[in-house]
Amino acid sequence: MSTSKKPKGSAAKASGRKKSTAGKVAPLGSTATRKSRQTKQTAKAKAKKPKPTVSYEQIAQRAEAIWRKRGCTAGQDEQNWHEAEAQLKEELGAA
């Protein structure tokens, strides 16, 4: 008399019963997998795109250009600086 043992889980397959999926990863193509994948991709995209910054030198050059354009008037340095910074941030989309 020979008895053949079936591997674990084969009885469930043969009877049409589903195995418990507790603690298992969702199958490919499922909604849970797609949402998880989208969340990870979004997080990676955000991590890869650092916010553009404007350097001190860039602001100084732009402020000087504004100062010269306005006729080198004294006492406008702070206003020129802020305007230069705002212009550069707008151009880079960092504002």
C-alpha positions as CSV (number, residue, x, y, z in Angstrom):
1,M,0.0,0.0,0.0
2,S,1.6,3.2,-1.1
3,T,0.5,6.5,0.3
4,S,1.4,9.6,-1.5
5,K,1.6,12.8,0.6
6,K,0.5,16.0,-1.1
7,P,2.5,19.1,-0.4
8,K,0.9,21.6,2.0
9,G,-1.6,23.8,0.4
10,S,-2.5,21.4,-2.4
11,A,-5.5,20.2,-0.4
12,A,-6.8,23.8,-0.4
13,K,-6.3,24.1,-4.1
14,A,-8.0,20.8,-4.8
15,S,-11.0,21.7,-2.7
16,G,-11.2,25.2,-4.2
17,R,-10.7,26.9,-0.8
18,K,-8.5,30.0,-0.6
19,K,-5.6,30.1,1.7
20,S,-5.4,32.9,4.2
21,T,-3.6,36.0,3.0
22,A,-3.0,37.5,6.4
23,G,0.5,39.0,6.5
24,K,1.0,38.4,2.8
25,V,1.8,40.9,0.0
26,A,-1.1,41.9,-2.2
27,P,-1.0,40.2,-5.7
28,L,0.4,42.1,-8.6
29,G,-2.3,44.2,-10.3
30,S,-4.4,44.6,-7.2
31,T,-5.6,48.0,-6.1
32,A,-3.6,47.8,-2.9
33,T,-0.4,47.1,-4.9
34,R,-1.1,50.0,-7.3
35,K,-1.7,52.5,-4.5
36,S,1.4,51.4,-2.7
37,R,3.4,51.7,-5.8
38,Q,2.0,55.1,-6.6
39,T,2.8,56.3,-3.0
40,K,6.3,55.1,-3.3
41,Q,6.8,56.7,-6.7
42,T,5.4,60.0,-5.4
43,A,7.7,59.9,-2.4
44,K,10.7,59.3,-4.7
45,A,9.7,62.1,-7.0
46,K,9.4,64.5,-4.1
47,A,12.7,63.3,-2.7
48,K,14.5,63.8,-6.1
49,K,13.3,67.3,-6.7
50,P,15.0,69.6,-4.3
51,K,13.6,73.1,-4.1
52,P,15.6,75.4,-6.3
53,T,17.5,77.9,-4.3
54,V,18.9,81.3,-5.2
55,S,22.5,82.0,-4.2
56,Y,23.9,85.1,-2.5
57,E,26.0,85.8,-5.6
58,Q,23.0,85.6,-8.0
59,I,21.0,88.0,-5.8
60,A,24.0,90.4,-5.5
61,Q,24.5,90.5,-9.3
62,R,20.8,91.0,-10.0
63,A,20.6,93.7,-7.3
64,E,23.5,95.5,-8.9
65,A,21.9,95.3,-12.3
66,I,18.7,96.8,-10.8
67,W,20.8,99.5,-9.1
68,R,22.5,100.4,-12.3
69,K,19.3,100.4,-14.3
70,R,17.8,102.9,-11.8
71,G,20.7,105.3,-12.2
72,C,22.9,104.2,-9.3
73,T,20.7,106.0,-6.7
74,A,21.9,105.8,-3.2
75,G,19.8,104.5,-0.3
76,Q,17.9,101.9,-2.4
77,D,20.2,98.9,-1.7
78,E,17.7,97.0,0.5
79,Q,14.8,97.6,-1.9
80,N,17.0,96.5,-4.8
81,W,18.1,93.4,-3.0
82,H,14.5,92.3,-2.2
83,E,13.4,93.0,-5.7
84,A,16.3,91.0,-7.1
85,E,15.6,88.1,-4.8
86,A,11.9,88.1,-5.7
87,Q,12.7,88.2,-9.4
88,L,15.1,85.3,-9.2
89,K,12.8,83.1,-7.1
90,E,9.9,83.7,-9.5
91,E,12.1,82.8,-12.5
92,L,13.2,79.5,-10.8
93,G,9.8,78.7,-9.5
94,A,11.0,78.7,-5.9
95,A,8.7,81.4,-4.6
